[in-house]
Amino acid sequence: MRTISIQADKHLDQVMEEWLAHLLLAIPVGPDGIKFDGDLSNGTIVNHRAEGNWTVSFRPSPGGSRSRVYSNPYVVARVIIAREHESDAT
């Protein structure tokens, strides 16, 4: 599979966040997800396992310690871009 890397100029951050949120909304509910900036062992993994809930896991994630569930795709987009979890998952 081909990997696509995206880097926006600072004044386009809002555009990137908006369209990344659209991509997250398009992930069907199920076991499959999208890998960002890496692979299953060392990347950022996003799954949509339950309607309206996205799991973001920064790997490695021993025992799920670096995984968090979010209900807002715009928050998930910001988390992916920042490569760190937000303190308040809204």
SVG drawing of the C-alpha trace seen along z (x, -y; Angstrom):
<svg xmlns="http://www.w3.org/2000/svg" viewBox="-23 -32 31 38">
<polyline fill="none" stroke="black" stroke-width="0.4" points="0.0,0.0 1.2,-3.5 1.8,-6.0 0.8,-9.6 2.4,-12.3 0.7,-15.7 2.2,-18.8 0.2,-22.0 1.4,-25.6 0.4,-27.1 -2.3,-29.2 -3.9,-26.1 -4.1,-24.2 -7.9,-24.7 -8.3,-23.3 -6.3,-20.2 -8.2,-19.6 -11.6,-20.0 -10.8,-17.5 -9.1,-15.0 -12.3,-15.1 -14.2,-14.2 -11.9,-11.3 -12.5,-10.1 -16.3,-10.3 -15.9,-8.1 -14.3,-5.2 -17.0,-2.5 -17.7,-1.1 -15.8,2.2 -12.5,3.7 -10.4,2.0 -8.8,-1.4 -6.3,-3.8 -2.6,-4.0 -1.0,-7.4 2.8,-8.1 3.9,-4.5 2.7,-1.0 1.0,1.2 4.0,1.3 5.1,-2.3 2.5,-4.6 -0.7,-6.4 -3.7,-4.1 -7.4,-5.3 -10.3,-2.9 -14.1,-3.5 -15.2,-0.4 -18.4,-1.9 -20.7,-4.4 -19.6,-7.9 -16.4,-6.8 -12.9,-6.8 -10.0,-5.1 -6.6,-6.8 -3.6,-4.7 0.0,-6.0 2.2,-3.0 3.9,-1.4 1.1,-1.3 1.8,1.3 -1.5,2.6 -3.4,-0.2 -1.7,-2.8 -1.4,-5.2 -4.9,-4.7 -7.9,-7.0 -11.5,-7.1 -12.9,-10.3 -16.5,-11.2 -15.7,-14.3 -13.9,-13.8 -12.5,-17.3 -10.8,-16.5 -9.5,-13.3 -8.1,-15.3 -6.3,-17.7 -4.9,-14.8 -3.6,-13.1 -2.0,-16.4 -0.4,-17.2 0.6,-13.5 -0.5,-13.7 -3.7,-13.2 -5.8,-16.1 -6.4,-16.2 -10.2,-16.6 -11.7,-14.1 -14.8,-15.9"/>
</svg>
